Amino acid sequence: MEKKKVANIFEARYILGNRNVVIKDNLIGAWNRGFDNKDVGYTLEQLESAADANKKGLANWFLVYHMGKSPRQILEERFENLDFGFGETDRFQKNHWFSHANEGFWVDKKEESGYYLLNFIGERDELREMRLESLSFTEQEEKIKLLPSKMRAPLNVVMEAVFSIYDTHNILLLKDWYHLSDARNHDGALIYVGSTGSKVNEKMMNIFKFPKEQEGDGKYFYGFGAVLILKK
């Protein structure tokens, strides 16, 4: 079987459009890193399928370079760079509950750096089912198992992508819903992130823990969905 061609960054930007691509070169100003011109890891067919879903309004795929930072590193860097969009709200986040030492096993967890194709499905009510809202975590997991080419996006990949897309394109994602991650705190509670938005001219990214006693009941999951990653 002929191996499918992996796209380079120029092809990715042509297929998805500049609005939906954040390359490593874009992040020099925001994250103080160098240029990398390697292939994105996805095939032309995968990118074309994502672009087609975007055009039909059925998805909101972004190709974003992930620096491989942990949640703690992401928030600490945002705190140190107050000029980058989210401002003083990061001061609150830096000293919030997840900074405690007993949360380090997930707060310091990293994912491999590289390009990730992430589906931030739009804010419209009719798309809630597509982002798995109003399903319990277990029900969401069962749905995702039926999508072998996709997986639930790791917490830090989503966090960094939201910041990076805002910094480079001034697009604010996860405004009206939360990404439910598979990370759990020291008490075993699921961690979720989102409800980003304006509040007295400040930008805010909320990170919370989902009450364990409510985890099995879908009625508590209105507004809680999942950002999915397309597997390479």
N, C-alpha and C positions, 0 to 999 in steps of 0.2 A: 504494500500500500504506500502510495506516495505521501511523504511527509508534508503537511500543510505549512505554508510560509508564515513565519512570524513577522508581524508588522513592525516597522520602525516608527519613530516618533512623528516624522513628517507625514507618513501615511495615516497615522492615528488622528492627527489634527485635521487632515483633509476629510476623513470619513466622519468623525464625530463633531467636527467644528471646534474652533478655538475656545468657544464658551465652555465646552465640556471637557477640556483637557488642561491639566496642570502638570507641566513637566518640571524636572528638577531644576532646569535653568530658570524657570519662573520664580523659584523659591529663594534665589540668592539674596534678595533684599529682605525678605521676611525671616528667613531661617539662617542666613549667613553661611551658605554652603556653596560648593563649586558646581561646575557644569558636568553633565553626564549625558552622552548621546547614544546610549545603548538601545537595543530593541526593547519594546514594551512588554514582550512576553505573551501577547495575545495574537491570534491569527487574524488575517483580514476578514475572514468569515465571521468571527466572533464580534469584531468591531462593527461590521456592517449590520449584523443582526441587532446589536445594541442601538446603533444609530437609527435603524428602521423603527424600533420600539419607541425611541424618543420622539420621532417625527409623528407617530400615530398617537402620542399622548398617553401611552401605556407604561412608560418608564421614564426615569430621569438618570440615565447612566452618566457617570463622570469617570474619566481615567485620571487618576491622581497619583503622583509620586509620593510614596511614604518613606520618611527618613529613618524608620526603625526605632523611634523613640518610645519610651514607656509613658503611661499616663502622667506619672509624676514629672518626668522631664518636660513633657509638653506644657504642663501648667506652670512649671518653674520658668521656662523660657518665655512664655507669654507674660508672666509677671515681670520679668526683667525688661521686656520690650513693650512698654505701655503705649507706645505710639501706634502699635499695629492693631487698630480696630476695636478690640474688646476692652481695652483700657482698664480703668480702676476696678471693674468687677473681678478681674484676675487676682487682685489683692485679697478679696474675700475667698476666692477659690483656693489660693495657696495655703491658707490657714484653716481650711475646712476639715471635716471629720476624716476624710480619706487620707489625710497627711499623717495620721497616727501610725506608730511603728508596727502595730499588729496588722495593718493592712498592706504591708510591703510586698507580700507574696503575689498580689495582683496589681498593685499600684506600680510596681517596678517591672512588670512583665513586658517583654518586647516581642515584636513580630519582625520577620525578615524585611529589610528595606527593599524597595522596588515599586513597580507600577501595579496598582490595583484598580480594577474596574468595579465601581460601586454604584448601586442603584438606590438613589435617594428619591423614591417615588414621591410625586407631587403632593401638594397640600389639599387638593380637592377632596371633598367628602366621598365622592364615588370611587376614589382610589384606596379608601381605607382597607377594604378587603384584600387588595393586592399587596399591601404592605403588612398583611397578617394582623391587623389591629383587631381588638376585641376577642382574641383567642388567648387562652392561657399559654404559659411558656411551653408546657408539654405539647399542647395542640399545635403551636407554632413549629416546634421541632418535628412533629409528624408531617406537617405540610412541607417543610424544607427537605425532609428525606425523599420526598417525591420529586425533588428538583436536583438530580444528581450533578448537574453542572454548576450548582450554586451552593453557597454556605453563608451562615450568619457572620457578618463582619465583626472582627475583634474590636473591642472598645477603643483602644488607642488609635487604630487605623481610622475609625470614624471620627474621633476627636480631632486628629491632625488634619484630616481631609476637610472638615468643616472650617477650621481656621484657615487652611491654605486656600480653599476656594473663595473664602471671603476676602482674604488679603489680595489675591491676584485678580479676581473677577468681580468683587463686591456683590457676590451672591450669598445670601444668608439662608442656610438650609436647617432643617429640623426646627422650624419656627413653631409649628403647632402640634408636633407629636414627638414621641420619645423613641430612641433606638434602645431596645432591650437586648443587652449583651448576654453572653454566657458566663461572664466573670461573676464571682461571688465574693462577698466580704468575709471577714473572719467568723461571722455568725452564720454563714451560709446563705445570706440574702443576695438575690440577684442585683446587679448594678445596671442602671440605665442612665442615658445621657440625652439631652435635647432641650426642648422648649427654649431655644435660643431666640433672642429678640431684643427689641429696644425697650429701655426703661430709664427714663430721665436722661436720655442721650447716652446711655451706657449700653454696651452689648453684654449679654449674659449667656453663659453655657452652664446649665445645671447638671450636676451629677448626684444621683440619689441611689438609695437602696430600696428595693421593692419589698414590702412586708411579707415575710415568709408565710404567715397564716392566710394570706390572700392569693398565694401563688397558684393554687389549683383551681381557681374559679375565674372563668373567662369574663364575668361581668365587671371585674375590677380592671380589665385590660383595655378599656376604651382610651385611645390615644397612645397606646403602646404597640409599636410595630417592630419591624426589623429591616435594617439596611443589609442588603445581600451583596456578596462578592461573587463575581463570575470566576470560577476556577480556571486555571491555565492548563 
